[in-house]
Amino acid sequence: MLTSRQVDKLTRVIMNSGRKETARYHVYAALEIIKRRQYKAWLKASEEEKSKIELDPFVIARKAIANCHPLMKLQGVTRVVSKKTSLRHPPPSAEPRRASDAFSYVLQRGSVEA
């Protein structure tokens, strides 16, 4: 069985009540669906388009997670001038937090479409 560090992390994120095998089954089933769709598109494509189509589902999953990384987060700041004012400003997000947010965004989007 092929594996990827990010796919293993995604398995742990979607795991419910300690059922890691069930979560792993669902992740690999989703990767299989991605692979079949890409292969169908590859069969229909012309020769020049075939080289542009990615068939490896792990690469596609990594790109999807990378595309979901937020660059900034909103953080509340309280200023006291004449009144107590609460403002929100966007500082850069730390890399571990960005990865965690990306996995949760992918999970939320997948549960909406399911």
Phi and psi in degrees as a GROMACS rama.xvg file:
@    title "Ramachandran Plot"
@    xaxis  label "Phi"
@    yaxis  label "Psi"
@TYPE xy
-73.3446  151.913  LEU-2
-143.354  160.938  THR-3
-145.91  146.71  SER-4
-62.5913  -41.0777  ARG-5
-70.5537  -34.1829  GLN-6
-68.2976  -37.6777  VAL-7
-64.0985  -39.4202  ASP-8
-64.0513  -42.1629  LYS-9
-62.0652  -37.2597  LEU-10
-61.7044  -43.1538  THR-11
-68.6874  -31.5544  ARG-12
-69.372  -41.0884  VAL-13
-86.6769  -5.24953  ILE-14
-60.7805  134.402  MET-15
-122.612  123.773  ASN-16
58.1651  35.3666  SER-17
75.5009  16.6876  GLY-18
-94.1411  74.7961  ARG-19
-70.2553  -37.3449  LYS-20
-64.6079  -39.8536  GLU-21
-65.7353  -42.6548  THR-22
-63.6519  -42.4904  ALA-23
-63.4797  -39.0638  ARG-24
-59.8772  -44.7811  TYR-25
-67.9431  -38.0813  HIS-26
-64.5279  -46.3737  VAL-27
-70.0116  -29.7566  TYR-28
-65.5915  -40.3685  ALA-29
-65.4704  -40.5139  ALA-30
-64.6393  -35.3575  LEU-31
-65.5569  -40.0608  GLU-32
-63.0605  -43.037  ILE-33
-60.1527  -44.6129  ILE-34
-63.332  -42.8503  LYS-35
-65.0844  -41.0142  ARG-36
-64.9237  -41.7951  ARG-37
-66.4052  -37.9889  GLN-38
-67.1584  -39.5698  TYR-39
-62.2449  -42.7875  LYS-40
-64.554  -37.04  ALA-41
-65.5949  -39.7996  TRP-42
-65.2818  -35.5817  LEU-43
-81.5903  -16.5598  LYS-44
-78.2551  157.467  ALA-45
-76.7793  173.407  SER-46
-62.0748  -39.1036  GLU-47
-73.1265  -28.9946  GLU-48
-79.3083  -25.2865  GLU-49
-61.6489  -33.9929  LYS-50
-70.9373  -21.4288  SER-51
-86.6369  -16.0499  LYS-52
-85.9048  125.369  ILE-53
-86.5391  125.399  GLU-54
-100.531  -15.615  LEU-55
-80.6983  114.638  ASP-56
-67.3296  -25.5576  PRO-57
-67.9356  -39.126  PHE-58
-65.5487  -41.9501  VAL-59
-64.2592  -41.7616  ILE-60
-64.6577  -41.5671  ALA-61
-63.2673  -39.9586  ARG-62
-66.6321  -39.4252  LYS-63
-63.2764  -42.4117  ALA-64
-67.9625  -40.2849  ILE-65
-65.2673  -34.5788  ALA-66
-71.0394  -18.4998  ASN-67
-92.3153  -3.7506  CYS-68
-64.1167  120.514  HIS-69
-77.9511  139.652  PRO-70
-86.3836  -27.6369  LEU-71
-136.167  162.871  MET-72
-130.037  156.956  LYS-73
-92.1933  130.46  LEU-74
-129.078  133.159  GLN-75
-79.8665  139.075  GLY-76
-131.382  134.267  VAL-77
-104.517  126.647  THR-78
-114.709  139.581  ARG-79
-116.074  108.915  VAL-80
-114.711  -82.6513  VAL-81
-106.815  -31.975  SER-82
-127.262  164.899  LYS-83
-79.8223  115.19  LYS-84
-115.871  133.454  THR-85
-106.225  122.675  SER-86
-118.037  158.91  LEU-87
-121.995  131.126  ARG-88
-131.42  153.397  HIS-89
-98.645  92.0255  PRO-90
-80.3771  160.899  PRO-91
-63.2696  145.811  PRO-92
-90.3553  142.775  SER-93
-72.8007  152.032  ALA-94
-58.5051  -46.4801  GLU-95
-61.8097  -37.1101  PRO-96
-68.9155  -37.9694  ARG-97
-62.8473  -42.1942  ARG-98
-65.4207  -42.6127  ALA-99
-61.8596  -44.1389  SER-100
-64.0854  -38.8032  ASP-101
-62.1004  -43.2139  ALA-102
-63.806  -40.0638  PHE-103
-68.7056  -34.846  SER-104
-66.0386  -42.2392  TYR-105
-63.0834  -41.4591  VAL-106
-64.7539  -43.6333  LEU-107
-63.1065  -43.1819  GLN-108
-66.3931  -38.3513  ARG-109
-67.5151  -35.6758  GLY-110
-74.9527  -24.6788  SER-111
-72.2033  -40.2373  VAL-112
-82.0222  -16.0485  GLU-113
